[in-house]
Amino acid sequence: MTFRDALPEAVDVVVIGAGVIGIATAWFLNTRGVSVLVCEKGRVAGEQSSRNWGWIRQQGRDAAELPIVIDSINSWSSIGAEIGADVGFTRQGVLDLAENEAELERHAKWLDVAKQHQLDTRLLTGSEVDRLITDKPGQWVGGLYTPSDGRAEPFVAVPAIARAAQRLGAKIREDCAVRTIDVQAGRVAGVVTEHGRVNAQSVVCAAGAWSSLMLGNLGVDLPQLTVRATVARTVKAPDVFAGNASAGGFAFRRRADGGYTVAAYGENEHLVGADSFRYFRKFLPSLFANRKTLRLRFGDGLWSRMTPTRRWGAEDITPFEINRVLNPAPSARALAKMRAGLARRLPSLAGIEFEEAWAGMIDVTPDVVPVMDAIDGYPGLFLATGFSGHGFGIGLGAGRIMADLVQGRPSAHDLTRFRFSRFSDGSRIVPGPGL
Ligand SMILES: Cc1cc2nc3c(=O)[nH]c(=O)nc-3n(C[C@H](O)[C@H](O)[C@H](O)COP(=O)(O)OP(=O)(O)OC[C@H]3O[C@@H](n4cnc5c(N)ncnc54)[C@H](O)[C@@H]3O)c2cc1C
């Protein structure tokens, strides 16, 4: 089944963007009998939602996200059976390793949050770590471990949920950019896509890194920036650890295909552009908090980033059609750091071939936690974006929240931290734990 459904004249809800958030929102709405169209300018899960590490973690999260991600993990554990497809979900834990006592102490600070939510998180000793990670024993003093954390295969999972939603009646259309959100008589009336108009009572903007641009054209200001992150996939490899681990300068997780997904810390790059200056003050606290790990880059198309197209009409070719799939080049520095990390820390993976390397553009909010809210002044318009490097794991929980918001049902979660107005009502920006 492909994602090329004909555009209906009218649906209850249009979702902009077929990443994990848009697809999960469509899935939950659909299971409740709401008619949905998902418009995707490029490919289902073509951007962040297929390029991520596949970690489904509670460990290290902002406290306000925890109840949602706990709910999300439960959904991840049952979704395969519900949709009749293997999404690669397994709970093999997240382990943040420490090579010295100071690092272990830093990790241990999160134990209080874990305790408040009755998580199975605990501190491991060096010898406990050695029993889990079989390569090169004796190099770790310990680690923070949450056995109930999990993983799934992003590139498989999101299209599989999309196909299941389609079977239930959702319409999904790739190569279909939403150009404008149509507002009539003070409320949302539908969208205009590059292939025509669709009427709808509600529109959910789940446009990932494009959300600020999309809403900006409507006159709604969303502070959002992007960060380039590089990932690699190894060939089939010896089994050194079954879960997800961060080890000093790099991170790795076992894949369902027998290889490892590998990434480097401290190599995330922000490509400076007009929005960097525009939102500088709002991002200052999180820039400061991440000053040691974030790199600023000025080259690679600086001029076009300084002069973005910000306004257009429904008849115009939009930036969404000009750039169908954000596909940044992987960073050679990051790849070199991953290879060095593997060689130093996991000798049995030293020199292993990277079968594929890629990069993704992470969309980030000033406080590094998402927005899940209705947009004031635009009845019928909802926003789910800014998942800031950890939206895959929480994606199913976020989808259920958005379905509740659209249907006017009370949410099972406290959404105060995720309200849109926090960026404009003078609230102090309090950065979450990071990407
Ligand atoms: C390298 C990397 C590693 C990561 N690792 C993890 C991890 O291990 N665990 C975790 O939980 N999270 C991780 N993340 C974060 C996670 O991938 C994202 O938070 C999540 O995928 C965001 O989903 P989304 O649906 O909001 O956005 P996206 O997946 O980016 O989807 C948005 C979609 O909207 C479409 N779109 C935009 N504008 C329009 C328009 N006008 N019309 C139609 N379509 C439009 C885009 O084409 C895109 O497909 C990682 C991200 C990256 C890049």
The ligand as a MOL file (V3000), in Angstrom:
LIG
                    3D

  0  0  0     0  0            999 V3000
M  V30 BEGIN CTAB
M  V30 COUNTS 53 58 0 0 0
M  V30 BEGIN ATOM
M  V30 1 C 19.6710 12.1690 14.5380 0
M  V30 2 C 18.4710 12.1370 15.4300 0
M  V30 3 C 18.4510 11.2660 16.5290 0
M  V30 4 C 17.3330 11.2150 17.3560 0
M  V30 5 N 17.2510 10.2450 18.3050 0
M  V30 6 C 16.1060 10.0700 19.0050 0
M  V30 7 C 15.9310 8.9660 19.8820 0
M  V30 8 O 16.7730 8.0920 19.9780 0
M  V30 9 N 14.7790 8.8970 20.6020 0
M  V30 10 C 13.8040 9.8220 20.4920 0
M  V30 11 O 12.7980 9.7200 21.2030 0
M  V30 12 N 13.9030 10.8470 19.6030 0
M  V30 13 C 15.0150 10.9770 18.8530 0
M  V30 14 N 15.1380 11.9960 17.9480 0
M  V30 15 C 14.0550 12.9640 17.8380 0
M  V30 16 C 12.8820 12.4270 17.0630 0
M  V30 17 O 13.3060 11.8110 15.8740 0
M  V30 18 C 11.9490 13.5970 16.7370 0
M  V30 19 O 11.6680 14.3180 17.9240 0
M  V30 20 C 10.6350 13.1110 16.1600 0
M  V30 21 O 10.8650 12.2350 15.0860 0
M  V30 22 C 9.8400 14.3260 15.6850 0
M  V30 23 O 8.7250 13.8560 14.9920 0
M  V30 24 P 7.8110 14.8870 14.2140 0
M  V30 25 O 6.7070 14.0860 13.6560 0
M  V30 26 O 7.5170 16.0340 15.0980 0
M  V30 27 O 8.7680 15.4970 13.0810 0
M  V30 28 P 9.3140 14.8890 11.7180 0
M  V30 29 O 9.6200 13.4480 11.8130 0
M  V30 30 O 10.4190 15.7700 11.2750 0
M  V30 31 O 8.0880 15.0330 10.7410 0
M  V30 32 C 7.5580 16.2610 10.2930 0
M  V30 33 C 7.0570 16.0360 8.8850 0
M  V30 34 O 6.3120 17.1740 8.4680 0
M  V30 35 C 6.4730 17.2990 7.0810 0
M  V30 36 N 6.0700 18.6660 6.6910 0
M  V30 37 C 6.6190 19.8300 7.0870 0
M  V30 38 N 5.9680 20.8720 6.5440 0
M  V30 39 C 4.9810 20.3640 5.7880 0
M  V30 40 C 3.9750 20.9570 4.9630 0
M  V30 41 N 3.8570 22.2770 4.8340 0
M  V30 42 N 3.1190 20.1150 4.3140 0
M  V30 43 C 3.2260 18.7710 4.4650 0
M  V30 44 N 4.1670 18.1740 5.2090 0
M  V30 45 C 5.0290 18.9610 5.8810 0
M  V30 46 C 7.9560 17.0240 6.9020 0
M  V30 47 O 8.2680 16.6970 5.5720 0
M  V30 48 C 8.1790 15.8760 7.8760 0
M  V30 49 O 8.0890 14.6160 7.2480 0
M  V30 50 C 16.2410 12.0870 17.1090 0
M  V30 51 C 16.2620 12.9630 16.0220 0
M  V30 52 C 17.3620 12.9750 15.1610 0
M  V30 53 C 17.3350 13.8750 13.9550 0
M  V30 END ATOM
M  V30 BEGIN BOND
M  V30 1 1 1 2
M  V30 2 1 2 3
M  V30 3 2 2 52
M  V30 4 2 3 4
M  V30 5 1 4 5
M  V30 6 1 4 50
M  V30 7 2 5 6
M  V30 8 1 6 7
M  V30 9 1 6 13
M  V30 10 2 7 8
M  V30 11 1 7 9
M  V30 12 1 9 10
M  V30 13 2 10 11
M  V30 14 1 10 12
M  V30 15 2 12 13
M  V30 16 1 13 14
M  V30 17 1 14 15
M  V30 18 1 14 50
M  V30 19 1 15 16
M  V30 20 1 16 17
M  V30 21 1 16 18
M  V30 22 1 18 19
M  V30 23 1 18 20
M  V30 24 1 20 21
M  V30 25 1 20 22
M  V30 26 1 22 23
M  V30 27 1 23 24
M  V30 28 2 24 25
M  V30 29 1 24 26
M  V30 30 1 24 27
M  V30 31 1 27 28
M  V30 32 2 28 29
M  V30 33 1 28 30
M  V30 34 1 28 31
M  V30 35 1 31 32
M  V30 36 1 32 33
M  V30 37 1 33 34
M  V30 38 1 33 48
M  V30 39 1 34 35
M  V30 40 1 35 36
M  V30 41 1 35 46
M  V30 42 1 36 37
M  V30 43 1 36 45
M  V30 44 2 37 38
M  V30 45 1 38 39
M  V30 46 1 39 40
M  V30 47 2 39 45
M  V30 48 1 40 41
M  V30 49 2 40 42
M  V30 50 1 42 43
M  V30 51 2 43 44
M  V30 52 1 44 45
M  V30 53 1 46 47
M  V30 54 1 46 48
M  V30 55 1 48 49
M  V30 56 2 50 51
M  V30 57 1 51 52
M  V30 58 1 52 53
M  V30 END BOND
M  V30 END CTAB
M  END
